[in-house]
Amino acid sequence: MKPLRMALTLACLSAPLPLAVGAQENPHGPLPRGLDCSSCHTANGWCELKNPLQFDHEKSTGFPLTGRHAAVTCTQCHLGPRYDEVQVAATDCAGCHADVHQGRMQGACTRCHNTRAFQEVAAVAVHARTGFPLTGSHLQAPCESCHQSDRGGAFAPPPTECVSCHRDAYLNARMPDHAAAGFPTDCQQCHATLTWPGGVPFDHVSVSGGFSLVGAHAMLRCQNCHIPPDGTLRFAAAGQDDCIACHQTQYAAEHGSGGFPTTCLDCHNVDTWGDATFDHSRLGFALLGAHAQLPCANCHVGPDNALRFTPSGQNDCVACHQAQYTSTHGSSGFPTTCADCHNVNDWGDASFDHSSFFPLSGNHSASCVTCHTTSGSYATFTCFQCHEHRQAAMDDKHRGESGYSYDSNACLRCHPNGRS
């Protein structure tokens, strides 16, 4: 049998029973067919009960002992030891539990309560079955904030009109003054339960004559642009894109006498003032590679943003990088078309095609200073750092060769590929 896990007490008889008890002498009344005394009693005595009892209360009576019901004594529901006589019906909660709701709640108690704890109620689900489902911020409100006069769980339905709880908010509203303007008290026409000031479907475009609250503007309080209580404008913007009418202070602080235009949206956006997206390429010089990471002051002098350099175009690198060109190439005669070797990502990452002068292969794949021993002058080179030929031996070997001279430039003329 399914064991019954509960703590039960059984009132012992005042006198011990005989060893054999007939059905007519059974103190419990009629018992389920097949139920043996040893299912509950032990051989030590009638008052000593097994734990757990080998008695399936749900199967035998149709009433499962769950939650707190599993901890009550038999005689709390049964009349004495007669288990065929119960004090209450299995479905009649009110037989044991006082109706704290005073008859205001309809339906079975189990619609809201369970056997674990009387106060354990799924309030949100219960409220959903009423005329006032809990949504938004109401989900966070304690029951007492609305059921203020209820005691012991009576929960008399309070008024459901918003103004019954939010009258102070209605009377204290200043932008606009609801009471003075004669606003209706049907708050849900404009407000939502998620947040009292948020979610108001106010058509600012129509009322303002074309100024839509987009981006960061949608998060501002009315008082940022209007003076309560009548809503007089603090700024007189000529239209949606007249940013300077409101943001004159920011413009003056950032751009001052720089001669910047007041068409702020050319660089800024409505989401955040500091997130400027200026298209520098419109000035004829796109900010590519490492240039995109530079602060404006690297190339411009404030406050009017005058240019420190005057490049003739996108690829006029030497106009800005004259100092680097001079220190690296000096009098080498290198061209000033820097992009032939360098790139916009890293000045030192040169990709010069040396094969147009001399192929670097085999042992010739050496560092630059091996052949170009004069610092900053790549036009000067020597072959004799590696080829330590004695002049007498070379003179004898090249005897009769036209144009021969013991000179690195002469070597290159005859050995342009570095071979014999």
C-alpha positions as CSV (number, residue, x, y, z in Angstrom):
1,M,0.0,0.0,0.0
2,K,1.0,3.6,-0.4
3,P,2.5,4.7,2.9
4,L,0.9,7.7,4.6
5,R,3.5,10.2,5.7
6,M,1.9,12.2,8.5
7,A,2.0,12.5,12.3
8,L,-1.2,11.0,13.7
9,T,-2.4,10.5,17.2
10,L,-5.1,8.0,18.1
11,A,-7.1,8.2,21.3
12,C,-6.4,4.9,23.1
13,L,-9.3,3.0,24.6
14,S,-9.8,3.3,28.3
15,A,-9.5,-0.5,28.6
16,P,-7.4,-2.9,26.6
17,L,-9.1,-4.7,23.8
18,P,-9.2,-8.5,23.7
19,L,-6.8,-10.3,21.4
20,A,-9.5,-11.0,18.9
21,V,-11.9,-8.2,18.1
22,G,-15.0,-8.8,16.1
23,A,-16.3,-6.3,13.5
24,Q,-19.1,-5.4,15.8
25,E,-16.5,-4.5,18.5
26,N,-14.2,-2.4,16.2
27,P,-13.9,1.1,17.7
28,H,-13.2,2.7,14.3
29,G,-16.5,1.8,12.7
30,P,-16.6,0.2,9.3
31,L,-13.1,0.0,7.7
32,P,-12.1,-0.4,4.1
33,R,-12.3,-4.0,2.9
34,G,-8.9,-5.7,3.2
35,L,-7.5,-3.2,5.7
36,D,-5.6,-5.2,8.4
37,C,-5.0,-3.9,11.9
38,S,-1.3,-4.2,11.4
39,S,-1.5,-1.5,8.7
40,C,-1.6,1.0,11.5
41,H,-0.9,-0.8,14.8
42,T,2.2,-2.6,16.1
43,A,2.4,-5.8,18.2
44,N,3.6,-3.7,21.2
45,G,0.2,-2.3,22.0
46,W,-2.9,-0.7,20.5
47,C,-1.7,2.8,21.2
48,E,1.6,2.5,19.5
49,L,1.1,3.4,15.8
50,K,3.3,2.7,12.9
51,N,5.1,5.6,11.3
52,P,4.4,5.9,8.5
53,L,1.0,4.3,8.5
54,Q,0.4,1.8,5.7
55,F,-2.9,3.4,4.9
56,D,-3.7,5.3,1.7
57,H,-6.1,8.0,2.8
58,E,-6.7,9.3,-0.7
59,K,-7.5,5.9,-2.2
60,S,-9.8,4.9,0.7
61,T,-11.6,8.2,1.3
62,G,-11.1,10.3,-1.9
63,F,-9.4,13.1,0.2
64,P,-5.6,13.3,-0.2
65,L,-3.8,14.6,2.8
66,T,-1.4,17.1,1.3
67,G,0.4,20.1,2.7
68,R,-0.7,21.1,6.2
69,H,-3.5,18.5,6.2
70,A,-0.8,15.8,6.5
71,A,0.2,17.1,9.9
72,V,-3.2,17.3,11.6
73,T,-4.4,14.5,14.0
74,C,-7.2,12.2,12.9
75,T,-9.6,13.5,15.5
76,Q,-9.4,17.0,14.2
77,C,-11.5,15.8,11.3
78,H,-13.1,12.6,12.6
79,L,-15.4,12.2,15.6
80,G,-13.3,10.3,18.1
81,P,-11.8,7.1,16.8
82,R,-14.9,6.5,14.5
83,Y,-13.3,7.2,11.2
84,D,-16.5,6.6,9.3
85,E,-17.9,9.7,10.9
86,V,-16.3,13.0,9.9
87,Q,-17.0,16.4,11.3
88,V,-16.7,18.1,7.8
89,A,-17.2,17.2,4.2
90,A,-14.0,16.7,2.2
91,T,-14.8,19.7,-0.1
92,D,-16.2,21.9,2.7
93,C,-13.2,24.2,3.6
94,A,-15.4,26.4,5.7
95,G,-16.2,23.5,8.0
96,C,-12.7,23.9,9.4
97,H,-11.6,27.4,8.2
98,A,-13.4,30.6,9.1
99,D,-14.4,32.7,6.1
100,V,-12.2,35.7,6.6
101,H,-13.6,37.2,3.4
102,Q,-17.0,37.5,5.0
103,G,-18.8,36.0,2.0
104,R,-17.5,38.5,-0.5
105,M,-15.5,36.0,-2.5
106,Q,-17.4,33.6,-4.8
107,G,-16.4,30.1,-5.7
108,A,-14.3,27.4,-4.1
109,C,-11.5,28.3,-1.7
110,T,-9.1,26.3,-3.8
111,R,-9.4,28.8,-6.6
112,C,-7.0,31.0,-4.6
113,H,-5.7,28.9,-1.6
114,N,-3.7,25.8,-1.3
115,T,-2.9,23.3,1.5
116,R,0.7,24.5,2.0
117,A,-0.3,27.8,3.7
118,F,-3.5,29.7,4.0
119,Q,-1.7,33.0,3.2
120,E,0.1,31.6,0.1
121,V,-2.0,33.1,-2.6
122,A,-1.1,33.8,-6.2
123,A,-2.3,37.4,-6.0
124,V,-1.6,38.3,-9.6
125,A,-3.5,35.4,-11.0
126,V,-6.4,36.0,-8.6
127,H,-6.6,39.7,-9.4
128,A,-6.7,38.8,-13.1
129,R,-10.1,37.2,-12.5
130,T,-11.4,40.5,-11.0
131,G,-12.4,43.7,-12.8
132,F,-9.0,45.2,-11.9
133,P,-6.1,43.1,-13.2
134,L,-2.6,44.1,-11.9
135,T,-0.3,45.5,-14.6
136,G,2.7,47.7,-14.7
137,S,3.7,49.4,-11.4
138,H,0.6,48.0,-9.7
139,L,2.4,44.6,-9.7
140,Q,4.8,46.1,-7.2
141,A,2.3,47.7,-4.9
142,P,1.6,46.0,-1.5
143,C,-2.0,44.9,-1.0
144,E,-2.4,47.3,1.9
145,S,-1.8,50.3,-0.3
146,C,-5.2,49.8,-2.0
147,H,-7.0,47.6,0.6
148,Q,-6.3,50.0,3.4
149,S,-9.5,49.4,5.5
150,D,-9.5,45.7,5.2
151,R,-8.7,43.5,8.2
152,G,-7.9,39.8,8.4
153,G,-8.2,39.3,4.6
154,A,-11.7,40.7,4.0
155,F,-10.5,42.5,0.9
156,A,-13.6,44.5,0.1
157,P,-13.2,45.8,-3.5
158,P,-12.0,49.4,-3.4
159,P,-12.9,51.9,-6.2
160,T,-11.1,51.2,-9.4
161,E,-10.9,54.7,-10.8
162,C,-7.3,56.0,-11.0
163,V,-8.1,59.3,-9.4
164,S,-9.3,57.5,-6.2
165,C,-5.6,56.6,-5.5
166,H,-3.8,59.3,-7.6
167,R,-5.8,62.4,-6.7
168,D,-2.7,64.1,-5.2
169,A,-0.8,63.5,-8.5
170,Y,-3.6,65.0,-10.5
171,L,-3.9,68.1,-8.2
172,N,-0.1,68.7,-8.1
173,A,0.5,68.3,-11.8
174,R,2.0,71.6,-13.1
175,M,3.0,70.8,-16.7
176,P,0.3,71.2,-17.6
177,D,-1.8,72.1,-14.6
178,H,-4.5,69.4,-14.8
179,A,-7.0,70.9,-12.4
180,A,-6.8,74.5,-13.8
181,A,-7.0,73.1,-17.4
182,G,-10.0,71.0,-16.5
183,F,-8.4,67.7,-17.5
184,P,-10.7,64.7,-17.1
185,T,-10.0,62.4,-14.2
186,D,-10.1,59.3,-16.5
187,C,-6.3,59.1,-16.2
188,Q,-5.9,56.2,-18.6
189,Q,-6.7,58.4,-21.5
190,C,-3.1,59.6,-21.3
191,H,-1.2,57.7,-18.6
192,A,-0.2,54.0,-18.4
193,T,0.3,51.8,-15.4
194,L,4.0,51.2,-16.1
195,T,5.0,54.6,-15.0
196,W,2.8,57.6,-14.1
197,P,4.7,60.3,-16.1
198,G,5.7,57.9,-19.0
199,G,3.7,56.5,-21.8
200,V,1.6,59.6,-22.3
201,P,0.4,59.7,-25.9
202,F,0.6,63.5,-26.2
203,D,0.8,64.7,-29.8
204,H,3.6,67.2,-29.4
205,V,4.0,67.6,-33.2
206,S,0.4,68.9,-33.7
207,V,0.4,71.1,-30.6
208,S,3.9,72.6,-31.2
209,G,3.4,73.2,-34.9
210,G,5.8,70.7,-36.2
211,F,8.4,69.9,-33.4
212,S,8.6,66.2,-32.9
213,L,10.1,64.8,-29.7
214,V,12.7,62.4,-31.1
215,G,15.9,60.9,-29.7
216,A,17.0,62.5,-26.4
217,H,14.2,65.0,-26.6
218,A,11.7,62.3,-25.9
219,M,13.3,61.7,-22.5
220,L,13.2,65.3,-21.3
221,R,10.7,66.6,-18.8
222,C,8.3,69.2,-20.1
223,Q,9.9,71.8,-17.8
224,N,13.2,71.6,-19.7
225,C,11.6,73.6,-22.5
226,H,8.4,75.0,-21.0
227,I,7.8,77.2,-18.0
228,P,5.0,76.0,-15.7
229,P,2.1,76.4,-15.1
230,D,1.0,77.7,-18.5
231,G,3.8,76.0,-20.6
232,T,5.4,79.2,-21.9
233,L,8.4,78.3,-24.1
234,R,11.9,78.8,-22.7
235,F,13.2,78.8,-26.3
236,A,11.7,79.9,-29.6
237,A,12.9,77.3,-32.1
238,A,12.0,78.1,-35.7
239,G,11.5,74.5,-36.5
240,Q,12.6,70.9,-35.9
241,D,16.2,71.5,-37.1
242,D,16.7,74.9,-35.4
243,C,19.1,73.3,-32.8
244,I,21.0,76.5,-32.0
245,A,17.8,78.2,-30.6
246,C,18.1,75.8,-27.6
247,H,21.7,74.8,-27.6
248,Q,23.4,78.2,-28.0
249,T,25.4,77.6,-24.8
250,Q,26.9,74.3,-26.1
251,Y,27.6,75.9,-29.5
252,A,29.5,78.8,-27.9
253,A,31.5,76.6,-25.5
254,E,32.6,74.1,-28.2
255,H,32.9,76.2,-31.3
256,G,33.1,79.8,-30.1
257,S,34.5,82.0,-32.8
258,G,35.4,79.1,-35.0
259,G,33.1,80.2,-37.8
260,F,31.2,76.8,-37.6
261,P,27.8,76.9,-39.2
262,T,24.8,76.7,-36.9
263,T,23.3,73.8,-38.9
264,C,24.2,71.5,-36.0
265,L,22.7,68.4,-37.6
266,D,25.5,68.4,-40.2
267,C,27.7,66.8,-37.4
268,H,25.5,66.1,-34.4
269,N,22.4,63.8,-34.0
270,V,19.3,63.9,-31.8
271,D,20.4,60.9,-29.7
272,T,23.4,62.5,-27.9
273,W,24.9,65.9,-28.3
274,G,28.5,64.7,-28.0
275,D,28.3,62.0,-30.6
276,A,29.3,64.0,-33.6
277,T,29.6,62.4,-37.0
278,F,31.3,65.1,-39.0
279,D,32.0,64.1,-42.7
280,H,35.5,65.5,-43.1
281,S,35.7,64.2,-46.7
282,R,33.4,67.1,-47.7
283,L,36.4,69.4,-47.1
284,G,38.4,67.4,-49.7
285,F,40.4,65.4,-47.1
286,A,39.0,62.1,-45.9
287,L,40.1,61.0,-42.5
288,L,41.4,57.5,-43.3
289,G,43.5,55.0,-41.3
290,A,45.4,56.6,-38.4
291,H,44.0,60.0,-39.4
292,A,40.6,59.0,-38.1
293,Q,41.9,58.6,-34.6
294,L,43.6,62.0,-34.3
295,P,42.1,64.8,-32.3
296,C,41.1,67.9,-34.3
297,A,43.9,69.9,-32.6
298,N,46.6,67.9,-34.4
299,C,45.8,69.6,-37.7
300,H,43.7,72.6,-36.6
301,V,44.4,75.5,-34.3
302,G,41.6,76.8,-32.2
303,P,39.4,78.6,-31.7
304,D,38.8,79.2,-35.4
305,N,40.1,75.8,-36.5
306,A,42.8,77.3,-38.8
307,L,44.9,74.6,-40.5
308,R,48.3,73.9,-39.2
309,F,49.2,72.4,-42.7
310,T,47.9,73.1,-46.2
311,P,47.9,69.9,-48.2
312,S,47.0,70.3,-51.8
313,G,44.9,67.1,-51.6
314,Q,44.3,63.7,-50.1
315,N,47.8,62.3,-51.1
316,D,49.9,65.4,-50.3
317,C,51.5,63.7,-47.3
318,V,54.7,65.7,-47.2
319,A,52.7,68.9,-46.5
320,C,52.0,67.5,-43.0
321,H,54.9,65.0,-42.7
322,Q,57.8,67.1,-43.8
323,A,59.7,66.5,-40.5
324,Q,59.4,62.7,-40.9
325,Y,60.4,62.9,-44.5
326,T,63.5,65.0,-43.7
327,S,64.7,62.8,-40.8
328,T,64.2,59.5,-42.7
329,H,65.1,60.3,-46.3
330,G,67.0,63.6,-46.0
331,S,69.1,64.2,-49.1
332,S,68.4,60.8,-50.5
333,G,66.5,62.1,-53.4
334,F,63.4,60.1,-52.5
335,P,60.2,61.4,-54.1
336,T,57.6,63.1,-51.9
337,T,54.9,60.8,-53.2
338,C,54.9,59.1,-49.8
339,A,52.0,56.8,-50.6
340,D,54.2,54.9,-53.0
341,C,55.8,53.2,-50.0
342,H,53.8,54.2,-46.9
343,N,50.1,53.7,-46.0
344,V,47.6,55.6,-43.9
345,N,47.4,53.0,-41.1
346,D,51.0,53.2,-39.9
347,W,53.8,55.6,-41.1
348,G,56.5,53.1,-40.2
349,D,54.9,50.2,-42.1
350,A,56.5,50.9,-45.5
351,S,55.9,48.6,-48.4
352,F,58.6,49.8,-50.8
353,D,59.1,47.7,-54.0
354,H,62.9,47.4,-54.0
355,S,62.9,45.2,-57.1
356,S,62.4,48.2,-59.3
357,F,66.0,49.1,-58.3
358,F,67.6,45.8,-57.3
359,P,66.0,42.5,-56.5
360,L,66.3,41.5,-52.9
361,S,66.6,37.7,-53.0
362,G,68.8,35.1,-51.4
363,N,71.6,36.7,-49.3
364,H,70.5,40.1,-50.5
365,S,67.4,39.9,-48.3
366,A,69.3,41.9,-45.6
367,S,68.5,44.9,-43.5
368,C,68.6,48.3,-45.2
369,V,71.6,49.5,-43.2
370,T,73.7,46.6,-44.6
371,C,73.9,48.3,-48.0
372,H,72.7,51.9,-47.2
373,T,75.3,52.9,-44.7
374,T,74.7,56.6,-44.9
375,S,71.8,57.4,-42.5
376,G,68.9,59.0,-44.2
377,S,70.4,58.7,-47.7
378,Y,69.0,55.7,-49.5
379,A,70.5,56.9,-52.8
380,T,74.0,56.0,-51.4
381,F,74.8,52.3,-51.1
382,T,77.8,50.0,-51.0
383,C,78.4,46.4,-52.1
384,F,81.5,46.0,-50.1
385,Q,79.9,45.5,-46.7
386,C,79.4,41.9,-47.8
387,H,81.7,41.6,-50.9
388,E,85.0,42.5,-49.4
389,H,87.0,42.2,-52.6
390,R,90.5,43.6,-52.8
391,Q,90.8,46.2,-55.4
392,A,94.0,44.7,-57.0
393,A,92.3,41.3,-57.4
394,M,89.1,43.0,-58.9
395,D,91.2,45.1,-61.2
396,D,93.1,42.0,-62.5
397,K,89.8,40.0,-62.9
398,H,88.1,42.8,-64.9
399,R,91.1,43.7,-67.0
400,G,89.9,44.5,-70.5
401,E,86.3,45.1,-69.3
402,S,84.9,48.3,-70.8
403,G,83.8,50.9,-68.2
404,Y,85.1,48.9,-65.2
405,S,85.9,50.8,-62.0
406,Y,86.2,49.6,-58.5
407,D,83.0,51.3,-57.4
408,S,79.6,50.0,-56.1
409,N,77.6,52.0,-58.7
410,A,79.8,50.3,-61.4
411,C,79.1,46.9,-59.9
412,L,75.3,47.6,-60.1
413,R,75.6,48.7,-63.8
414,C,77.1,45.3,-64.8
415,H,75.4,43.2,-62.2
416,P,71.9,44.6,-62.0
417,N,70.5,41.3,-60.7
418,G,73.4,40.6,-58.3
419,R,74.7,37.8,-60.5
420,S,78.0,37.4,-62.4
